[in-house]
Amino acid sequence: MSNFISNSIEYLPILLEGMWLTVAVTLLSLILASALGLLWALLRTSGNPVLAGPARVFVEFIRGIPILIVLFYIYFVFPEIGLDLTAFQAGVMGLALTYSCYIGETFRAGIEAIDRGQIEAAKSIGMKRPLMMRRVILPQAFKIVLPPYTNNIVMLLKDSSQVSVISVAELTMQGKMLASSTFDNMTIFTLVALLYLCLTLPLNFVMRRVEIMMGASK
C-alpha cells in the first residue's frame, strides 16, 4: 500500500496532464457534436425530403462505422486530399462527427415527442416554423432529451480515450506510455480508472441536478 501511494504521487502529475487534454478534447467535441446534432435533427424533422434524405443517409452511414475507422480516415486519409490536421484536431473532428449522429437522433426523438396539438396551435396563430421551433418545440424537447443527452456526454468523455490511437496524449495515452516505461501497470491503470471516475461522477451529479431543476420548472 505504501508503494502504491508513493508511486501514485510520482505518476499523478504526468497523468493529470493527460486528464486536462481529455477534458479539452471532450468539451470541444461536445460543443461541435451538439451543434451538428441539432442541425441533423432539424433537417430530419423538416418535412422536406430534399433536406431530410441526405441527413438521414449521413447519420446512418456514420453510425454504422466504428469510431476508430472515422479517426483513422480523418487523420490518415484527409491529408491525401489536401486537408492536413493535427492529431488533436483530427481527434476532436472524429469524435464530434460520430457523436453528432447519436446526439442528433436523441434531439430528433425529443422533437418528435412534442404533442402535435401544440404544433397545430402554434401554426393557427401564425407562427412560422423557425419561431415555433425556438419558442414552442425546442424548450420542451430539451427537457425530454436531457437524460439521454447526459448519457451521450458521459459516453463521449469515455470514448475520448479512442483518440490515443492517433497519438493524442490524453489520459489513456499518458497511462500507456507511463506503463511501458515503468512496468507498474497496476498502479498506473488504477490511477487512470480513478481519474476517469473523478470526471464522470461529478458530471453525472451535475446533470442529475439540472434534470431535477428542469423538472421542477415544468
C-alpha positions in Angstrom: 0.0 0.0 0.0 2.8 2.4 0.8 4.4 1.6 -2.5 1.1 2.4 -4.3 0.8 5.8 -2.5 4.4 6.8 -3.2 4.3 5.7 -6.8 0.9 7.5 -7.3 2.4 10.7 -6.0 5.2 10.3 -8.6 2.8 9.4 -11.5 -0.1 11.7 -10.9 1.5 14.9 -12.4 2.0 13.1 -15.7 -1.4 11.6 -15.7 -3.0 14.9 -14.8 -1.5 16.5 -17.9 -3.3 13.8 -19.9 -6.5 14.3 -18.0 -6.7 18.0 -18.8 -6.2 17.1 -22.5 -9.0 14.6 -22.2 -11.3 17.4 -20.8 -10.3 19.7 -23.7 -11.0 17.0 -26.3 -14.3 16.2 -24.7 -15.5 19.8 -24.4 -14.6 20.8 -27.9 -16.1 17.6 -29.3 -19.3 18.0 -27.3 -19.8 21.6 -28.5 -19.4 20.7 -32.1 -21.4 17.4 -31.8 -24.3 19.2 -30.1 -24.4 21.9 -32.8 -24.2 19.4 -35.6 -26.6 17.1 -33.9 -29.2 19.8 -33.6 -28.7 20.5 -37.3 -29.2 16.9 -38.3 -32.3 16.7 -36.1 -33.8 19.9 -37.6 -33.1 18.6 -41.1 -34.6 15.2 -40.5 -37.8 16.7 -38.9 -38.1 19.5 -41.5 -40.7 17.5 -43.6 -38.6 18.4 -46.7 -37.3 15.1 -48.3 -34.5 17.1 -50.1 -33.2 18.1 -46.7 -34.2 15.1 -44.6 -33.0 12.4 -47.0 -29.3 13.3 -47.2 -29.2 14.0 -43.4 -30.7 10.5 -42.7 -28.1 8.9 -45.1 -25.2 10.7 -43.4 -26.4 9.9 -39.9 -26.9 6.2 -40.7 -23.6 6.0 -42.5 -21.6 7.4 -39.7 -23.4 5.4 -37.0 -22.6 2.3 -39.0 -18.8 2.9 -38.9 -16.6 2.2 -35.8 -15.3 5.4 -34.3 -11.7 4.1 -34.8 -12.2 4.0 -38.5 -13.6 7.5 -38.5 -10.5 8.7 -36.6 -8.1 6.8 -38.9 -9.8 8.2 -42.0 -9.7 11.8 -40.9 -6.1 11.6 -39.6 -4.5 9.4 -42.4 -6.8 9.8 -45.4 -7.7 13.5 -45.3 -4.0 14.6 -45.8 -4.1 12.8 -49.1 -6.8 15.1 -50.3 -5.0 18.2 -49.0 -6.6 18.5 -45.6 -3.8 18.3 -43.0 -4.9 18.1 -39.4 -3.0 17.7 -36.2 -3.8 14.6 -34.1 -5.7 16.8 -31.7 -7.8 18.4 -34.4 -8.5 15.0 -36.1 -9.5 13.5 -32.7 -11.9 16.3 -32.0 -13.4 16.2 -35.5 -13.8 12.4 -35.4 -15.5 12.4 -32.1 -17.7 15.4 -33.0 -18.8 13.8 -36.3 -19.5 10.4 -34.7 -21.4 11.8 -31.7 -23.3 14.4 -33.6 -25.2 11.5 -35.2 -26.1 9.9 -31.8 -27.0 13.3 -30.3 -28.9 14.2 -33.4 -31.1 11.1 -33.1 -31.6 12.0 -29.4 -32.7 15.5 -30.4 -34.9 14.2 -33.2 -36.7 11.9 -30.8 -37.3 14.8 -28.4 -38.7 17.0 -31.2 -41.0 14.2 -32.5 -42.3 13.6 -28.9 -43.9 17.0 -28.7 -47.7 16.9 -28.8 -48.9 17.6 -32.3 -51.7 19.7 -30.8 -49.2 22.2 -29.6 -47.7 22.5 -33.1 -51.1 22.9 -34.7 -52.0 25.6 -32.1 -48.7 27.5 -32.9 -49.5 27.3 -36.6 -53.0 28.5 -36.0 -51.8 31.8 -34.5 -49.5 32.4 -37.5 -46.1 31.1 -36.1 -43.6 30.3 -38.8 -41.5 27.2 -38.3 -38.3 28.9 -37.1 -40.2 30.8 -34.4 -42.2 27.8 -33.5 -39.1 25.7 -33.1 -37.4 28.3 -30.9 -40.4 29.1 -28.6 -42.6 26.0 -28.5 -40.8 22.9 -29.6 -37.1 23.1 -28.6 -37.6 24.3 -25.0 -39.9 21.3 -24.3 -37.8 18.9 -26.3 -34.7 19.8 -24.3 -36.4 18.7 -21.1 -37.3 15.4 -22.7 -33.9 14.6 -24.1 -31.8 15.7 -21.1 -31.4 12.2 -19.6 -30.2 10.5 -22.9 -28.2 13.6 -23.7 -26.4 13.3 -20.4 -25.7 9.7 -21.2 -24.2 10.8 -24.6 -21.9 13.3 -22.7 -20.6 10.6 -20.4 -20.1 8.1 -23.3 -18.2 10.9 -25.2 -16.0 11.5 -22.3 -15.1 7.8 -22.0 -14.7 7.4 -25.8 -12.3 10.3 -25.8 -9.8 7.6 -24.9 -10.1 6.4 -28.5 -8.1 9.4 -29.8 -5.0 7.8 -28.2 -4.8 5.6 -31.3 -3.8 8.6 -33.4 -1.2 9.7 -30.8 -3.2 12.3 -28.9 -1.5 12.3 -25.5 -4.7 12.3 -23.4 -5.2 10.4 -20.2 -5.3 6.9 -21.6 -2.2 7.5 -23.9 -0.3 9.0 -21.0 -1.1 5.9 -18.9 0.1 3.6 -21.7 3.3 5.5 -22.2 4.0 5.6 -18.4 3.2 1.9 -18.0 5.5 0.9 -20.9 8.4 2.8 -19.2 7.8 1.8 -15.6 6.1 -1.6 -16.0 3.9 -0.6 -13.0 0.7 -1.5 -14.7 -1.5 -2.0 -11.7 -0.7 1.4 -10.1 -0.9 3.4 -13.3 -4.1 1.9 -14.7 -5.8 2.0 -11.3 -5.0 5.7 -11.3 -6.3 6.2 -14.8 -9.5 4.5 -13.9 -9.9 6.7 -10.7 -9.2 9.8 -12.7 -11.9 8.9 -15.2 -14.3 8.4 -12.3 -13.3 11.8 -11.0 -14.6 13.2 -14.2 -17.7 11.1 -14.8 -19.1 11.0 -11.3 -19.3 14.8 -10.8 -20.6 15.2 -14.3 -23.4 12.7 -13.6 -24.2 14.5 -10.3 -24.4 17.9 -12.0 -26.6 16.7 -14.9 -28.9 15.0 -12.4 -29.3 18.3 -10.6 -30.0 20.0 -13.9 -32.7 17.4 -14.7 -34.3 17.9 -11.3 -34.3 21.7 -11.8 -35.7 21.4 -15.3 -38.4 19.0 -13.9 -39.3 21.5 -11.2 -39.7 24.3 -13.8 -42.4 22.4 -15.7 
